Amino acid sequence: MKVLITGAGGQVGLELTKLLPERGHETVPLTRADLDISSLEAVEATLEHHRPDLVVNAAAYTDVDGCEEERELSYAVNATGPANLARTTERLGAELLHLGTNYVFDGDADRPYEPFDPPNPGSAYGRGKLAGDELVMRLTNRFFVVRSAGVYGEGHNFVRTMLRVAKDRDTLRVKADEYIAPTYAEDLARGLLDLVESRRYGLYHLTNSGSCSWYEFATAIFSLADIEVEVLPVPASEYPLPAERPKNGLLYDPAAPKLRHWRRALADYLARELPHKPRINTPPPGR
């Protein structure tokens, strides 16, 4: 299968670029500089040139607070871009895998969100991403729309931020009342390919298993990496930001591939990030 990846320089795009050839697929990785998905003309010319069997849309404007200030740009990338890809893949007979987010939900539920729970985004980012999801599902019949959350891998992410700031501070304050399932981009990429190879089109939620608050995530990072720093739990209200974040960012989908527990995935990621350390603490079995 020939697979074209948009946003190939991002965390998930980088992992897919490495993984697809290992699974025997021809890969065309395109960064934002290679293809502006908000331009229908550019999308049509690129897809007609490469004629992929599958397009993976890993391109997005992910600066959640920046989206509040640049709403037109946010919508162009997160909604118009996926629509352009959907129209073109439908016309050319290709499949489309589009990556979504938990920010399409308001976070007020008392359980993890399932794929067909009513969305209610509270931010410009969430509204743009929801429009992208819905446009893909309306404009093509051969789609995989996959929402995830708390993704970390290559590039800027929460884990790297914690490791960096811990070098300069003895105490950190981290939100304890917002919950996620931290998701390792490498695991997510494998799950995405499992879905694609199953040929079961549809809307899915896909994260590493288990859940935690951002505070618990931070303490796990330092514990596994054997770094001594005091982490204090604080409410999200202590850190007011331009964009609203969902308090409950948990996703659930019994039909999606099951990914391993987030603690085990985090241990593997840290072993890759911190090769100078003699060992990374290993979570107990089943965690």
ChimeraX commands (.cxc) that place a marker at each C-alpha (Angstrom):
marker #1 position 0.00,0.00,0.00 radius 0.5
marker #1 position 1.21,3.51,-0.82 radius 0.5
marker #1 position 0.65,5.86,2.12 radius 0.5
marker #1 position 0.96,9.64,1.99 radius 0.5
marker #1 position 1.40,11.33,5.40 radius 0.5
marker #1 position 0.59,14.99,5.97 radius 0.5
marker #1 position 2.17,16.56,9.05 radius 0.5
marker #1 position 5.00,14.03,8.84 radius 0.5
marker #1 position 7.23,16.23,11.00 radius 0.5
marker #1 position 4.90,15.94,14.01 radius 0.5
marker #1 position 5.00,13.38,16.81 radius 0.5
marker #1 position 2.63,10.83,15.26 radius 0.5
marker #1 position 3.77,11.55,11.71 radius 0.5
marker #1 position 7.38,10.79,12.61 radius 0.5
marker #1 position 6.44,7.45,14.18 radius 0.5
marker #1 position 4.30,6.46,11.21 radius 0.5
marker #1 position 7.11,7.38,8.83 radius 0.5
marker #1 position 9.35,4.89,10.64 radius 0.5
marker #1 position 6.74,2.19,11.14 radius 0.5
marker #1 position 5.04,2.02,7.73 radius 0.5
marker #1 position 8.09,0.72,5.80 radius 0.5
marker #1 position 8.61,-1.91,8.52 radius 0.5
marker #1 position 5.11,-3.18,7.71 radius 0.5
marker #1 position 5.86,-3.29,4.00 radius 0.5
marker #1 position 4.13,-0.07,2.94 radius 0.5
marker #1 position 5.52,2.55,0.56 radius 0.5
marker #1 position 5.57,5.90,2.35 radius 0.5
marker #1 position 5.39,9.51,1.14 radius 0.5
marker #1 position 6.05,11.73,4.19 radius 0.5
marker #1 position 5.14,15.39,3.70 radius 0.5
marker #1 position 5.75,18.15,6.22 radius 0.5
marker #1 position 3.85,21.45,6.46 radius 0.5
marker #1 position 6.49,22.99,4.18 radius 0.5
marker #1 position 5.79,20.31,1.57 radius 0.5
marker #1 position 2.00,20.60,1.60 radius 0.5
marker #1 position -0.40,23.23,2.92 radius 0.5
marker #1 position -3.58,21.20,3.41 radius 0.5
marker #1 position -5.67,24.37,3.73 radius 0.5
marker #1 position -5.18,24.88,-0.03 radius 0.5
marker #1 position -7.51,22.68,-2.07 radius 0.5
marker #1 position -5.44,23.35,-5.19 radius 0.5
marker #1 position -2.24,22.15,-3.45 radius 0.5
marker #1 position -3.97,19.07,-2.03 radius 0.5
marker #1 position -5.42,18.07,-5.40 radius 0.5
marker #1 position -2.11,18.54,-7.23 radius 0.5
marker #1 position -0.13,16.60,-4.61 radius 0.5
marker #1 position -2.52,13.66,-4.36 radius 0.5
marker #1 position -2.95,13.43,-8.12 radius 0.5
marker #1 position 0.83,13.36,-8.48 radius 0.5
marker #1 position 1.48,10.66,-5.85 radius 0.5
marker #1 position -1.78,8.67,-6.22 radius 0.5
marker #1 position -1.67,7.15,-2.70 radius 0.5
marker #1 position -3.89,4.29,-1.56 radius 0.5
marker #1 position -4.16,5.89,1.88 radius 0.5
marker #1 position -3.70,9.45,3.14 radius 0.5
marker #1 position -2.91,9.91,6.83 radius 0.5
marker #1 position -3.74,13.40,8.02 radius 0.5
marker #1 position -1.45,14.07,10.98 radius 0.5
marker #1 position -1.32,17.80,10.19 radius 0.5
marker #1 position -2.98,20.17,12.67 radius 0.5
marker #1 position -2.66,23.53,14.36 radius 0.5
marker #1 position -2.16,22.19,17.89 radius 0.5
marker #1 position -1.29,25.36,19.82 radius 0.5
marker #1 position -4.49,25.31,21.85 radius 0.5
marker #1 position -4.10,28.83,23.21 radius 0.5
marker #1 position -2.80,30.14,19.89 radius 0.5
marker #1 position -6.02,28.96,18.24 radius 0.5
marker #1 position -7.94,31.44,20.40 radius 0.5
marker #1 position -5.93,34.29,18.89 radius 0.5
marker #1 position -5.67,32.94,15.33 radius 0.5
marker #1 position -9.12,31.47,14.81 radius 0.5
marker #1 position -9.15,31.80,11.03 radius 0.5
marker #1 position -5.81,30.02,10.69 radius 0.5
marker #1 position -6.89,27.39,13.20 radius 0.5
marker #1 position -10.07,26.66,11.24 radius 0.5
marker #1 position -8.22,26.64,7.93 radius 0.5
marker #1 position -5.79,23.95,9.11 radius 0.5
marker #1 position -8.03,21.93,11.45 radius 0.5
marker #1 position -11.30,22.00,9.49 radius 0.5
marker #1 position -10.82,23.19,5.90 radius 0.5
marker #1 position -7.65,21.09,5.51 radius 0.5
marker #1 position -9.31,17.78,6.41 radius 0.5
marker #1 position -12.25,18.68,4.17 radius 0.5
marker #1 position -9.87,19.26,1.26 radius 0.5
marker #1 position -8.26,15.88,1.87 radius 0.5
marker #1 position -11.64,14.15,2.18 radius 0.5
marker #1 position -12.98,15.60,-1.08 radius 0.5
marker #1 position -9.82,14.66,-2.96 radius 0.5
marker #1 position -9.40,11.15,-1.56 radius 0.5
marker #1 position -13.06,10.43,-2.30 radius 0.5
marker #1 position -12.65,11.55,-5.88 radius 0.5
marker #1 position -9.45,9.55,-6.35 radius 0.5
marker #1 position -10.72,6.41,-4.59 radius 0.5
marker #1 position -8.19,6.57,-1.74 radius 0.5
marker #1 position -8.74,5.98,1.96 radius 0.5
marker #1 position -8.31,8.72,4.59 radius 0.5
marker #1 position -7.11,8.38,8.17 radius 0.5
marker #1 position -7.70,11.62,10.10 radius 0.5
marker #1 position -6.39,12.26,13.62 radius 0.5
marker #1 position -8.74,13.93,16.10 radius 0.5
marker #1 position -8.64,15.01,19.73 radius 0.5
marker #1 position -10.43,14.73,23.08 radius 0.5
marker #1 position -10.88,18.54,23.01 radius 0.5
marker #1 position -14.12,18.02,21.06 radius 0.5
marker #1 position -15.72,17.20,24.46 radius 0.5
marker #1 position -16.40,19.61,27.32 radius 0.5
marker #1 position -14.92,17.31,29.97 radius 0.5
marker #1 position -17.92,17.45,32.30 radius 0.5
marker #1 position -18.83,13.74,32.07 radius 0.5
marker #1 position -18.22,11.39,35.00 radius 0.5
marker #1 position -16.93,8.60,32.74 radius 0.5
marker #1 position -14.61,8.31,29.71 radius 0.5
marker #1 position -16.06,9.62,26.46 radius 0.5
marker #1 position -17.11,7.11,23.80 radius 0.5
marker #1 position -17.00,7.86,20.05 radius 0.5
marker #1 position -20.66,8.80,19.64 radius 0.5
marker #1 position -21.11,10.77,22.84 radius 0.5
marker #1 position -22.37,14.28,21.98 radius 0.5
marker #1 position -19.39,16.63,21.48 radius 0.5
marker #1 position -19.38,20.06,23.08 radius 0.5
marker #1 position -15.99,21.75,22.60 radius 0.5
marker #1 position -15.11,24.68,24.82 radius 0.5
marker #1 position -12.26,26.14,22.77 radius 0.5
marker #1 position -11.54,27.36,19.26 radius 0.5
marker #1 position -9.14,24.45,18.89 radius 0.5
marker #1 position -11.83,21.95,19.86 radius 0.5
marker #1 position -14.43,23.53,17.58 radius 0.5
marker #1 position -12.06,23.48,14.62 radius 0.5
marker #1 position -11.06,19.87,15.23 radius 0.5
marker #1 position -14.70,18.81,15.60 radius 0.5
marker #1 position -15.55,20.48,12.30 radius 0.5
marker #1 position -12.65,18.58,10.72 radius 0.5
marker #1 position -13.95,15.26,12.07 radius 0.5
marker #1 position -17.47,15.92,10.83 radius 0.5
marker #1 position -16.41,17.14,7.40 radius 0.5
marker #1 position -14.27,14.05,6.83 radius 0.5
marker #1 position -17.18,11.78,7.77 radius 0.5
marker #1 position -19.56,13.67,5.46 radius 0.5
marker #1 position -17.31,14.05,2.43 radius 0.5
marker #1 position -15.85,10.55,2.06 radius 0.5
marker #1 position -17.03,7.01,2.72 radius 0.5
marker #1 position -13.55,5.50,3.16 radius 0.5
marker #1 position -12.49,7.12,6.42 radius 0.5
marker #1 position -10.90,6.36,9.75 radius 0.5
marker #1 position -11.37,9.26,12.19 radius 0.5
marker #1 position -9.32,8.49,15.30 radius 0.5
marker #1 position -9.36,10.72,18.38 radius 0.5
marker #1 position -6.53,10.52,20.89 radius 0.5
marker #1 position -5.23,12.52,23.88 radius 0.5
marker #1 position -2.11,13.45,25.82 radius 0.5
marker #1 position 0.23,12.39,23.01 radius 0.5
marker #1 position 3.99,12.54,23.55 radius 0.5
marker #1 position 6.92,11.46,21.37 radius 0.5
marker #1 position 9.49,13.33,19.29 radius 0.5
marker #1 position 9.22,17.10,19.59 radius 0.5
marker #1 position 7.66,19.39,22.17 radius 0.5
marker #1 position 5.53,17.55,24.75 radius 0.5
marker #1 position 4.68,17.39,28.45 radius 0.5
marker #1 position 7.29,14.75,29.32 radius 0.5
marker #1 position 10.15,16.73,27.80 radius 0.5
marker #1 position 8.89,19.89,29.46 radius 0.5
marker #1 position 8.89,18.21,32.89 radius 0.5
marker #1 position 12.41,16.83,32.37 radius 0.5
marker #1 position 13.64,20.25,31.29 radius 0.5
marker #1 position 12.13,22.36,34.07 radius 0.5
marker #1 position 13.20,19.86,36.75 radius 0.5
marker #1 position 16.82,20.77,35.98 radius 0.5
marker #1 position 16.26,24.30,37.28 radius 0.5
marker #1 position 13.64,23.89,40.00 radius 0.5
marker #1 position 13.34,21.94,43.25 radius 0.5
marker #1 position 9.53,22.24,43.33 radius 0.5
marker #1 position 6.92,22.05,40.60 radius 0.5
marker #1 position 3.18,22.76,40.75 radius 0.5
marker #1 position 1.07,20.60,38.43 radius 0.5
marker #1 position -2.69,20.43,37.86 radius 0.5
marker #1 position -4.34,17.61,39.79 radius 0.5
marker #1 position -7.96,18.01,38.67 radius 0.5
marker #1 position -7.63,17.39,34.91 radius 0.5
marker #1 position -7.46,13.76,33.76 radius 0.5
marker #1 position -6.06,12.04,30.67 radius 0.5
marker #1 position -4.64,8.77,29.41 radius 0.5
marker #1 position -1.07,9.75,28.38 radius 0.5
marker #1 position -0.43,8.24,24.96 radius 0.5
marker #1 position 2.97,7.34,23.53 radius 0.5
marker #1 position 3.10,8.31,19.84 radius 0.5
marker #1 position 4.84,5.04,18.92 radius 0.5
marker #1 position 2.03,2.99,20.48 radius 0.5
marker #1 position -0.59,5.20,18.86 radius 0.5
marker #1 position 1.04,4.73,15.44 radius 0.5
marker #1 position 0.93,0.96,15.82 radius 0.5
marker #1 position -2.72,1.08,16.83 radius 0.5
marker #1 position -3.53,3.31,13.86 radius 0.5
marker #1 position -1.95,0.85,11.44 radius 0.5
marker #1 position -3.83,-2.03,13.06 radius 0.5
marker #1 position -7.06,-0.14,12.35 radius 0.5
marker #1 position -6.09,0.64,8.77 radius 0.5
marker #1 position -5.09,-2.95,8.06 radius 0.5
marker #1 position -8.41,-4.16,9.52 radius 0.5
marker #1 position -10.23,-2.12,6.83 radius 0.5
marker #1 position -12.98,-1.31,9.36 radius 0.5
marker #1 position -13.88,2.27,8.51 radius 0.5
marker #1 position -15.38,4.46,11.20 radius 0.5
marker #1 position -14.93,6.79,14.15 radius 0.5
marker #1 position -12.64,5.56,16.95 radius 0.5
marker #1 position -11.06,6.61,20.23 radius 0.5
marker #1 position -7.52,5.35,20.78 radius 0.5
marker #1 position -5.19,5.99,23.74 radius 0.5
marker #1 position -2.88,4.03,25.98 radius 0.5
marker #1 position -4.90,2.27,28.68 radius 0.5
marker #1 position -5.29,3.51,32.24 radius 0.5
marker #1 position -5.75,7.10,33.37 radius 0.5
marker #1 position -4.22,9.75,35.61 radius 0.5
marker #1 position -4.20,13.44,36.41 radius 0.5
marker #1 position -1.47,15.67,35.01 radius 0.5
marker #1 position -0.04,15.72,38.54 radius 0.5
marker #1 position 0.09,11.90,38.63 radius 0.5
marker #1 position 1.65,11.89,35.18 radius 0.5
marker #1 position 4.38,14.27,36.33 radius 0.5
marker #1 position 5.15,12.26,39.48 radius 0.5
marker #1 position 5.37,9.08,37.38 radius 0.5
marker #1 position 7.83,10.75,35.00 radius 0.5
marker #1 position 10.18,11.69,37.85 radius 0.5
marker #1 position 9.77,8.37,39.65 radius 0.5
marker #1 position 10.51,6.29,36.55 radius 0.5
marker #1 position 13.43,8.52,35.58 radius 0.5
marker #1 position 14.77,8.52,39.17 radius 0.5
marker #1 position 14.78,12.32,39.36 radius 0.5
marker #1 position 14.31,13.99,42.72 radius 0.5
marker #1 position 11.92,16.95,42.57 radius 0.5
marker #1 position 8.94,17.88,44.72 radius 0.5
marker #1 position 5.67,17.93,42.78 radius 0.5
marker #1 position 2.75,19.77,44.38 radius 0.5
marker #1 position -0.86,19.09,43.28 radius 0.5
marker #1 position -2.79,22.25,42.45 radius 0.5
marker #1 position -6.19,23.03,40.87 radius 0.5
marker #1 position -6.36,24.08,37.24 radius 0.5
marker #1 position -7.80,27.40,38.41 radius 0.5
marker #1 position -4.27,28.32,39.54 radius 0.5
marker #1 position -3.19,28.40,35.91 radius 0.5
marker #1 position -5.81,30.37,33.95 radius 0.5
marker #1 position -5.19,30.07,30.22 radius 0.5
marker #1 position -6.87,31.59,27.14 radius 0.5
marker #1 position -8.36,28.26,26.01 radius 0.5
marker #1 position -10.62,26.04,28.07 radius 0.5
marker #1 position -9.29,22.53,28.76 radius 0.5
marker #1 position -11.57,19.52,29.38 radius 0.5
marker #1 position -11.33,18.41,33.03 radius 0.5
marker #1 position -12.18,14.87,32.01 radius 0.5
marker #1 position -10.10,14.17,28.91 radius 0.5
marker #1 position -10.52,10.39,29.04 radius 0.5
marker #1 position -11.56,8.44,25.94 radius 0.5
marker #1 position -12.92,4.90,25.65 radius 0.5
marker #1 position -13.71,2.64,22.71 radius 0.5
marker #1 position -14.15,-1.14,23.00 radius 0.5
marker #1 position -13.93,-1.47,19.20 radius 0.5
marker #1 position -10.45,0.09,18.95 radius 0.5
marker #1 position -7.14,-1.78,19.30 radius 0.5
marker #1 position -6.13,-2.07,22.97 radius 0.5
marker #1 position -2.86,-0.30,23.75 radius 0.5
marker #1 position -0.69,-1.12,26.76 radius 0.5
marker #1 position -0.87,0.74,30.06 radius 0.5
marker #1 position 0.47,4.28,29.94 radius 0.5
marker #1 position 3.05,3.62,32.70 radius 0.5
marker #1 position 4.77,0.88,30.72 radius 0.5
marker #1 position 4.74,3.01,27.59 radius 0.5
marker #1 position 6.21,5.93,29.55 radius 0.5
marker #1 position 9.03,3.74,30.90 radius 0.5
marker #1 position 10.00,2.75,27.34 radius 0.5
marker #1 position 9.87,6.36,26.18 radius 0.5
marker #1 position 12.08,7.54,29.03 radius 0.5
marker #1 position 14.59,4.78,28.34 radius 0.5
marker #1 position 14.87,6.23,24.83 radius 0.5
marker #1 position 14.96,9.83,26.03 radius 0.5
marker #1 position 17.51,9.26,28.82 radius 0.5
marker #1 position 20.01,6.72,27.44 radius 0.5
marker #1 position 22.71,8.03,29.81 radius 0.5
marker #1 position 20.84,6.74,32.84 radius 0.5
marker #1 position 21.97,3.24,33.93 radius 0.5
marker #1 position 18.35,2.10,34.14 radius 0.5
marker #1 position 14.82,3.39,34.09 radius 0.5
marker #1 position 12.62,2.21,36.96 radius 0.5
marker #1 position 10.15,-0.37,35.66 radius 0.5
marker #1 position 6.48,-0.25,36.67 radius 0.5
marker #1 position 5.18,-3.33,38.50 radius 0.5
marker #1 position 3.43,-6.02,36.39 radius 0.5
marker #1 position -0.01,-5.04,35.23 radius 0.5
marker #1 position 0.58,-1.30,35.68 radius 0.5
marker link #1:1,2 radius 0.2
marker link #1:2,3 radius 0.2
marker link #1:3,4 radius 0.2
marker link #1:4,5 radius 0.2
marker link #1:5,6 radius 0.2
marker link #1:6,7 radius 0.2
marker link #1:7,8 radius 0.2
marker link #1:8,9 radius 0.2
marker link #1:9,10 radius 0.2
marker link #1:10,11 radius 0.2
marker link #1:11,12 radius 0.2
marker link #1:12,13 radius 0.2
marker link #1:13,14 radius 0.2
marker link #1:14,15 radius 0.2
marker link #1:15,16 radius 0.2
marker link #1:16,17 radius 0.2
marker link #1:17,18 radius 0.2
marker link #1:18,19 radius 0.2
marker link #1:19,20 radius 0.2
marker link #1:20,21 radius 0.2
marker link #1:21,22 radius 0.2
marker link #1:22,23 radius 0.2
marker link #1:23,24 radius 0.2
marker link #1:24,25 radius 0.2
marker link #1:25,26 radius 0.2
marker link #1:26,27 radius 0.2
marker link #1:27,28 radius 0.2
marker link #1:28,29 radius 0.2
marker link #1:29,30 radius 0.2
marker link #1:30,31 radius 0.2
marker link #1:31,32 radius 0.2
marker link #1:32,33 radius 0.2
marker link #1:33,34 radius 0.2
marker link #1:34,35 radius 0.2
marker link #1:35,36 radius 0.2
marker link #1:36,37 radius 0.2
marker link #1:37,38 radius 0.2
marker link #1:38,39 radius 0.2
marker link #1:39,40 radius 0.2
marker link #1:40,41 radius 0.2
marker link #1:41,42 radius 0.2
marker link #1:42,43 radius 0.2
marker link #1:43,44 radius 0.2
marker link #1:44,45 radius 0.2
marker link #1:45,46 radius 0.2
marker link #1:46,47 radius 0.2
marker link #1:47,48 radius 0.2
marker link #1:48,49 radius 0.2
marker link #1:49,50 radius 0.2
marker link #1:50,51 radius 0.2
marker link #1:51,52 radius 0.2
marker link #1:52,53 radius 0.2
marker link #1:53,54 radius 0.2
marker link #1:54,55 radius 0.2
marker link #1:55,56 radius 0.2
marker link #1:56,57 radius 0.2
marker link #1:57,58 radius 0.2
marker link #1:58,59 radius 0.2
marker link #1:59,60 radius 0.2
marker link #1:60,61 radius 0.2
marker link #1:61,62 radius 0.2
marker link #1:62,63 radius 0.2
marker link #1:63,64 radius 0.2
marker link #1:64,65 radius 0.2
marker link #1:65,66 radius 0.2
marker link #1:66,67 radius 0.2
marker link #1:67,68 radius 0.2
marker link #1:68,69 radius 0.2
marker link #1:69,70 radius 0.2
marker link #1:70,71 radius 0.2
marker link #1:71,72 radius 0.2
marker link #1:72,73 radius 0.2
marker link #1:73,74 radius 0.2
marker link #1:74,75 radius 0.2
marker link #1:75,76 radius 0.2
marker link #1:76,77 radius 0.2
marker link #1:77,78 radius 0.2
marker link #1:78,79 radius 0.2
marker link #1:79,80 radius 0.2
marker link #1:80,81 radius 0.2
marker link #1:81,82 radius 0.2
marker link #1:82,83 radius 0.2
marker link #1:83,84 radius 0.2
marker link #1:84,85 radius 0.2
marker link #1:85,86 radius 0.2
marker link #1:86,87 radius 0.2
marker link #1:87,88 radius 0.2
marker link #1:88,89 radius 0.2
marker link #1:89,90 radius 0.2
marker link #1:90,91 radius 0.2
marker link #1:91,92 radius 0.2
marker link #1:92,93 radius 0.2
marker link #1:93,94 radius 0.2
marker link #1:94,95 radius 0.2
marker link #1:95,96 radius 0.2
marker link #1:96,97 radius 0.2
marker link #1:97,98 radius 0.2
marker link #1:98,99 radius 0.2
marker link #1:99,100 radius 0.2
marker link #1:100,101 radius 0.2
marker link #1:101,102 radius 0.2
marker link #1:102,103 radius 0.2
marker link #1:103,104 radius 0.2
marker link #1:104,105 radius 0.2
marker link #1:105,106 radius 0.2
marker link #1:106,107 radius 0.2
marker link #1:107,108 radius 0.2
marker link #1:108,109 radius 0.2
marker link #1:109,110 radius 0.2
marker link #1:110,111 radius 0.2
marker link #1:111,112 radius 0.2
marker link #1:112,113 radius 0.2
marker link #1:113,114 radius 0.2
marker link #1:114,115 radius 0.2
marker link #1:115,116 radius 0.2
marker link #1:116,117 radius 0.2
marker link #1:117,118 radius 0.2
marker link #1:118,119 radius 0.2
marker link #1:119,120 radius 0.2
marker link #1:120,121 radius 0.2
marker link #1:121,122 radius 0.2
marker link #1:122,123 radius 0.2
marker link #1:123,124 radius 0.2
marker link #1:124,125 radius 0.2
marker link #1:125,126 radius 0.2
marker link #1:126,127 radius 0.2
marker link #1:127,128 radius 0.2
marker link #1:128,129 radius 0.2
marker link #1:129,130 radius 0.2
marker link #1:130,131 radius 0.2
marker link #1:131,132 radius 0.2
marker link #1:132,133 radius 0.2
marker link #1:133,134 radius 0.2
marker link #1:134,135 radius 0.2
marker link #1:135,136 radius 0.2
marker link #1:136,137 radius 0.2
marker link #1:137,138 radius 0.2
marker link #1:138,139 radius 0.2
marker link #1:139,140 radius 0.2
marker link #1:140,141 radius 0.2
marker link #1:141,142 radius 0.2
marker link #1:142,143 radius 0.2
marker link #1:143,144 radius 0.2
marker link #1:144,145 radius 0.2
marker link #1:145,146 radius 0.2
marker link #1:146,147 radius 0.2
marker link #1:147,148 radius 0.2
marker link #1:148,149 radius 0.2
marker link #1:149,150 radius 0.2
marker link #1:150,151 radius 0.2
marker link #1:151,152 radius 0.2
marker link #1:152,153 radius 0.2
marker link #1:153,154 radius 0.2
marker link #1:154,155 radius 0.2
marker link #1:155,156 radius 0.2
marker link #1:156,157 radius 0.2
marker link #1:157,158 radius 0.2
marker link #1:158,159 radius 0.2
marker link #1:159,160 radius 0.2
marker link #1:160,161 radius 0.2
marker link #1:161,162 radius 0.2
marker link #1:162,163 radius 0.2
marker link #1:163,164 radius 0.2
marker link #1:164,165 radius 0.2
marker link #1:165,166 radius 0.2
marker link #1:166,167 radius 0.2
marker link #1:167,168 radius 0.2
marker link #1:168,169 radius 0.2
marker link #1:169,170 radius 0.2
marker link #1:170,171 radius 0.2
marker link #1:171,172 radius 0.2
marker link #1:172,173 radius 0.2
marker link #1:173,174 radius 0.2
marker link #1:174,175 radius 0.2
marker link #1:175,176 radius 0.2
marker link #1:176,177 radius 0.2
marker link #1:177,178 radius 0.2
marker link #1:178,179 radius 0.2
marker link #1:179,180 radius 0.2
marker link #1:180,181 radius 0.2
marker link #1:181,182 radius 0.2
marker link #1:182,183 radius 0.2
marker link #1:183,184 radius 0.2
marker link #1:184,185 radius 0.2
marker link #1:185,186 radius 0.2
marker link #1:186,187 radius 0.2
marker link #1:187,188 radius 0.2
marker link #1:188,189 radius 0.2
marker link #1:189,190 radius 0.2
marker link #1:190,191 radius 0.2
marker link #1:191,192 radius 0.2
marker link #1:192,193 radius 0.2
marker link #1:193,194 radius 0.2
marker link #1:194,195 radius 0.2
marker link #1:195,196 radius 0.2
marker link #1:196,197 radius 0.2
marker link #1:197,198 radius 0.2
marker link #1:198,199 radius 0.2
marker link #1:199,200 radius 0.2
marker link #1:200,201 radius 0.2
marker link #1:201,202 radius 0.2
marker link #1:202,203 radius 0.2
marker link #1:203,204 radius 0.2
marker link #1:204,205 radius 0.2
marker link #1:205,206 radius 0.2
marker link #1:206,207 radius 0.2
marker link #1:207,208 radius 0.2
marker link #1:208,209 radius 0.2
marker link #1:209,210 radius 0.2
marker link #1:210,211 radius 0.2
marker link #1:211,212 radius 0.2
marker link #1:212,213 radius 0.2
marker link #1:213,214 radius 0.2
marker link #1:214,215 radius 0.2
marker link #1:215,216 radius 0.2
marker link #1:216,217 radius 0.2
marker link #1:217,218 radius 0.2
marker link #1:218,219 radius 0.2
marker link #1:219,220 radius 0.2
marker link #1:220,221 radius 0.2
marker link #1:221,222 radius 0.2
marker link #1:222,223 radius 0.2
marker link #1:223,224 radius 0.2
marker link #1:224,225 radius 0.2
marker link #1:225,226 radius 0.2
marker link #1:226,227 radius 0.2
marker link #1:227,228 radius 0.2
marker link #1:228,229 radius 0.2
marker link #1:229,230 radius 0.2
marker link #1:230,231 radius 0.2
marker link #1:231,232 radius 0.2
marker link #1:232,233 radius 0.2
marker link #1:233,234 radius 0.2
marker link #1:234,235 radius 0.2
marker link #1:235,236 radius 0.2
marker link #1:236,237 radius 0.2
marker link #1:237,238 radius 0.2
marker link #1:238,239 radius 0.2
marker link #1:239,240 radius 0.2
marker link #1:240,241 radius 0.2
marker link #1:241,242 radius 0.2
marker link #1:242,243 radius 0.2
marker link #1:243,244 radius 0.2
marker link #1:244,245 radius 0.2
marker link #1:245,246 radius 0.2
marker link #1:246,247 radius 0.2
marker link #1:247,248 radius 0.2
marker link #1:248,249 radius 0.2
marker link #1:249,250 radius 0.2
marker link #1:250,251 radius 0.2
marker link #1:251,252 radius 0.2
marker link #1:252,253 radius 0.2
marker link #1:253,254 radius 0.2
marker link #1:254,255 radius 0.2
marker link #1:255,256 radius 0.2
marker link #1:256,257 radius 0.2
marker link #1:257,258 radius 0.2
marker link #1:258,259 radius 0.2
marker link #1:259,260 radius 0.2
marker link #1:260,261 radius 0.2
marker link #1:261,262 radius 0.2
marker link #1:262,263 radius 0.2
marker link #1:263,264 radius 0.2
marker link #1:264,265 radius 0.2
marker link #1:265,266 radius 0.2
marker link #1:266,267 radius 0.2
marker link #1:267,268 radius 0.2
marker link #1:268,269 radius 0.2
marker link #1:269,270 radius 0.2
marker link #1:270,271 radius 0.2
marker link #1:271,272 radius 0.2
marker link #1:272,273 radius 0.2
marker link #1:273,274 radius 0.2
marker link #1:274,275 radius 0.2
marker link #1:275,276 radius 0.2
marker link #1:276,277 radius 0.2
marker link #1:277,278 radius 0.2
marker link #1:278,279 radius 0.2
marker link #1:279,280 radius 0.2
marker link #1:280,281 radius 0.2
marker link #1:281,282 radius 0.2
marker link #1:282,283 radius 0.2
marker link #1:283,284 radius 0.2
marker link #1:284,285 radius 0.2
marker link #1:285,286 radius 0.2
marker link #1:286,287 radius 0.2
view
